[in-house]
Amino acid sequence: MQDNKQLIEIFRRSGGFGRLFALYRKKFESYGAFGTVQMRPTGEEEKALRGFLGVRYKGPRFPAADFEKAAKEAGYSVSLLELLELYYGCQLSTKREQKELRHSAWTNLFVQVELDFITRFNISNTDFEKFTQKTFNWFHRLKDGDAKGYRVLRIVFDRGTNAYSELLTCLSALWHLLMRKDEMFKERGISTGKIRLPMFAAYVTEDSHAFDKTNALGRLLWSALNDINSQSVKLSRNVDNDMIGMPEYLFERQIYRNFDVLDDDLSSISHVFVPHLVKGTSPRTLNLREIEEIKQFPKYSSLYIIENPSVISYLVDETIHFLNLNKFSLEQLPSDFPVLLCTIGQARTASKVFIEKCLEANPRCVIYYSGDLDVPGIQMLNNMKEQFLAEFYAWRMETAIYRNYVAPKSKPLSDADLKILQGLEGSLVKEMIHIKAKVYQESFGRELRSNWIKEVSKGLLPPEQ
C-alpha cells in the first residue's frame, strides 16, 4: 500500500481538489456524513478529477463512495474522513459535536479558573463564601450568561485568545478590591481610602495599563463592577440612587468610584475663559479634577462653546484688546459675564462636567455651539443638543457662512462623510451634500468675533442712540 501522505501532497499540489474537499467538509460538519455533493468543475478541476476518478467521473455529481474507491484502486488505504483530516491537518467534527466541545471547554474554563483562584490566594471556604456574597455570585452567573461581562469574555473565548488569564486576573482584582483592600492600600502607601485605576492595575498585574477600557480585561473588570453595583442597588431598593439618569460619560467613572477606584481625572481637559472663576488674560486649561473641585459656579447668562483651540485664543485676544481700547479691566466685567469654552474637538468629560455645573447654577443659561462645518462638527453639534437640557443655538453653523467660505481648494467630503450626512437633516447639511466640501471654523472667525464682542459689550457700554 502507498503512503497516504503522498496522496495528500498530490492533492495539495494540484489545483483541482480544494473546492470539492471544502464541499465534503461542509456536508460532514452539517450532517455527520458525506453522501454526494454537487459542483460544476472548472477546466482545471475537471482535468484533475477525471484523472483521479477515471470511469467513476460523473460530471457535477461526486459521491463520496466513488472517491474512496478511486483512492483504494490507486493503492491508498484511507477513508474520505481520514483523507480530509490529513488534508486539513485537524480532526473534523460535526457542528453539534463542535457545540458540545465549546460548551465543555467553557465549563472547564470556569472550573479551572475557580480552582486556581482559590489556590493562588489560599482562600478558605468561609472567605470564598464571603467573596461570593460580596460579588452577588458574579462568577457563576457569568458562566451561565446571566451577568454583565458575559459578552466580553465570550468574544475572547470564541476567538481562542487567553480567556483563562483574563478571567483569573479579573477575579484576582475583585478579590483585592473587595476582600483585601486594606492590605493593598497599606502595601501601596495609600492613606486616602482610594486608589487610582493605573496603580490598581499595576498592583494586580504589574502592568499599569492592564485595566484600560481598550483592553478586554479592562472591559471585563468594569462590567463586573457594574454588575455588582447593579445587584447592590436592587438589593437595597434605593430608588433615590444618584446614578439613576446619570449621563453615560459620568456613569462609567462613577462605577469605579463606587468601589474606591479613581480613574484618570487629569487627562480629561477643557479650555475656558471665565474671568470671575479663573484669573488671567489667557484661556485657562482646566482638568476634570479641578472642575469637580469647584463647588459653586457663578450664574452665567450664556455659554459660548467652540471646537478649536486657535479660535478661543483668537476670541480672547480680541476680548482683551476690546477691553483695553475702551479702558475696562477684567474686574469690571459683570458677574454673569458669558463663558468661552473650547472642547478641543470631541467634548471630553471635563467639558461636559463644566457645562453641567454651569446649567446647575443657572438653568436659564443659553448655550451657543460653533464647530467645523464637516461631519464631526455637525455630529458634535447634534450630540450637544441631545446631552444638555438648555436653550441651545448653533453659532454661525449656517448655510450662508458655508456658502461664503467654501472654495475650490476646500477639502472634499469623502463618500463615507456624504453617506452620514444623508441621514441628517437641515439646510446646512443639504448644502454640504450638494457642494461636497468642508469649511473649518477658523475660516469664519470674523463672524464669531462680531457676535462675541457684541455680547461682551452689552454689560459694559451704554446702548447706541
Residue pairs with C-beta under 8 A, 6 or more apart in sequence:
1 75
1 76
1 77
2 74
2 75
2 76
4 76
4 77
4 78
4 82
4 83
4 86
5 86
7 71
7 74
7 76
7 78
7 83
8 83
8 86
8 87
11 17
11 21
11 87
12 87
14 48
15 44
15 45
15 48
16 41
16 44
16 45
16 46
16 47
16 48
16 49
17 45
17 48
17 49
17 52
19 39
19 45
20 37
20 39
20 41
20 45
20 49
20 62
21 84
21 87
21 88
23 37
23 39
23 62
24 34
24 37
24 64
24 67
24 80
24 84
25 84
25 88
25 92
27 33
27 34
27 35
27 37
28 34
28 81
28 84
28 92
28 94
29 92
29 93
29 94
29 95
29 98
30 94
30 95
31 94
32 94
32 96
34 64
34 80
34 81
35 63
35 64
36 61
36 62
36 63
36 64
37 62
37 64
38 60
38 61
38 62
39 45
39 60
39 62
40 60
41 49
41 60
49 57
49 62
50 57
52 70
52 74
53 66
53 67
53 70
54 70
54 73
56 66
56 69
56 70
58 66
64 80
67 80
68 78
68 79
68 80
71 78
71 80
71 83
78 86
81 92
84 92
85 91
85 92
93 101
102 158
105 157
106 143
106 157
107 143
109 157
109 163
109 164
109 167
110 139
110 140
110 142
110 143
110 167
112 164
113 164
113 167
113 168
113 171
114 139
116 168
117 123
117 168
117 171
117 172
117 175
118 128
120 168
120 172
121 172
121 175
123 131
123 175
127 179
130 179
131 174
131 175
131 178
131 179
132 139
132 140
134 178
134 179
134 228
135 174
135 178
135 224
135 228
136 227
136 228
136 231
136 232
136 235
138 147
138 149
138 174
138 224
138 227
138 228
138 231
139 171
141 147
141 227
142 149
142 150
142 153
142 224
145 154
147 224
147 227
148 223
148 224
148 226
148 227
148 230
149 170
149 219
149 220
149 223
149 224
149 227
152 216
152 219
152 220
152 223
153 163
153 166
153 167
153 216
153 220
155 216
156 162
156 163
156 166
156 216
156 220
157 163
161 216
166 216
166 217
166 220
167 220
169 204
169 205
169 210
169 217
170 217
170 220
170 221
170 224
172 204
173 200
173 204
173 211
173 221
174 221
174 224
174 228
176 184
176 200
176 203
176 204
177 184
177 200
177 259
177 260
177 261
178 259
181 260
184 190
184 195
184 200
184 203
185 191
185 193
185 195
187 203
188 195
188 199
188 203
190 199
193 260
194 257
194 260
194 261
194 262
195 203
195 260
195 261
195 262
196 261
196 262
196 263
196 264
197 211
197 256
197 261
197 262
197 263
197 264
198 208
198 209
198 211
198 264
199 208
200 211
200 261
201 207
201 208
201 209
201 210
201 211
201 212
202 208
202 210
204 210
204 211
205 211
209 215
210 217
210 218
211 217
211 218
211 221
211 222
212 218
213 219
213 222
213 252
222 252
222 255
222 256
225 255
225 256
225 258
225 259
225 261
226 255
228 259
229 243
229 255
229 258
229 259
233 241
233 243
242 254
243 251
243 254
246 254
247 352
247 356
247 387
249 349
249 352
250 349
250 352
250 353
252 263
253 263
253 349
256 262
256 263
257 263
265 287
265 288
265 289
265 292
266 287
266 288
266 289
267 287
268 287
268 288
268 348
268 349
268 350
269 285
269 286
269 287
269 288
269 344
269 348
269 350
270 285
270 286
270 291
270 341
270 342
270 343
270 344
270 348
270 350
270 351
270 354
271 283
271 284
271 285
271 286
271 309
271 312
271 341
271 342
271 344
272 278
272 283
272 284
272 286
272 339
272 340
272 341
272 342
272 354
273 283
273 284
273 312
273 315
273 316
273 319
273 339
273 340
273 341
274 284
274 298
274 300
274 337
274 339
274 340
275 330
275 331
275 333
275 337
276 298
276 333
276 335
276 337
277 294
277 297
277 298
278 284
278 286
281 316
281 320
281 330
282 316
283 309
283 312
283 313
283 316
283 340
283 342
286 350
286 354
287 350
288 348
288 349
288 350
288 353
291 350
291 353
291 354
291 357
292 353
294 357
296 361
297 357
297 358
297 360
297 361
298 335
298 336
298 361
299 335
299 336
299 361
299 362
299 365
300 336
300 337
300 338
300 339
300 358
300 361
300 362
300 365
301 336
301 337
301 338
301 362
301 365
301 366
302 338
302 339
302 365
302 366
302 367
302 368
302 455
303 338
303 339
303 341
303 355
303 358
303 365
303 366
303 367
303 368
304 338
304 339
304 340
304 341
304 368
304 370
304 395
304 452
304 455
305 341
305 342
305 343
305 351
305 355
305 367
305 368
305 369
305 370
305 384
305 395
306 312
306 315
306 340
306 341
306 342
306 343
306 370
306 371
306 441
306 448
307 342
307 343
307 344
307 345
307 370
307 371
307 372
307 377
307 380
307 441
308 342
308 344
308 345
308 371
308 372
308 440
308 441
308 442
309 342
309 344
310 442
311 342
311 370
311 441
311 442
311 445
311 448
312 340
312 341
312 342
314 445
314 449
315 340
315 445
315 448
315 449
315 452
316 340
318 449
318 452
318 453
319 340
319 452
319 453
319 456
322 453
322 456
322 457
323 329
323 330
323 333
323 456
323 460
326 460
326 461
328 460
332 460
333 459
333 460
334 459
336 362
336 459
337 456
337 459
338 455
338 456
339 358
340 452
341 351
341 354
341 355
343 351
343 380
344 351
345 376
346 376
346 380
347 380
347 383
347 384
352 387
355 367
355 388
356 388
358 365
359 365
359 388
359 389
359 390
363 389
363 390
364 391
365 390
366 390
366 391
366 392
366 393
367 384
367 388
367 390
367 391
367 392
367 393
368 393
368 394
368 395
368 451
369 380
369 381
369 384
369 392
369 393
369 394
369 395
369 397
370 394
370 395
370 396
370 397
370 441
370 448
371 377
371 378
371 380
371 381
371 397
371 441
372 438
372 439
372 440
372 441
373 397
373 401
373 402
373 428
373 432
373 438
373 439
373 440
373 441
374 413
374 417
374 438
374 439
374 440
375 413
375 417
375 420
375 421
377 397
377 441
378 397
378 421
378 424
378 428
378 429
378 432
379 420
381 394
381 397
382 424
384 392
385 392
395 448
395 451
396 444
396 447
396 448
396 451
397 428
398 428
399 427
399 428
399 431
401 439
401 444
401 447
402 428
402 431
402 432
402 435
402 439
403 431
404 444
405 439
405 443
405 444
406 435
406 437
406 439
407 437
410 437
410 438
410 439
411 437
411 438
412 436
412 437
412 438
413 421
413 432
413 436
413 437
413 438
418 433
418 436
421 429
421 432
421 433
422 433
432 438
441 448
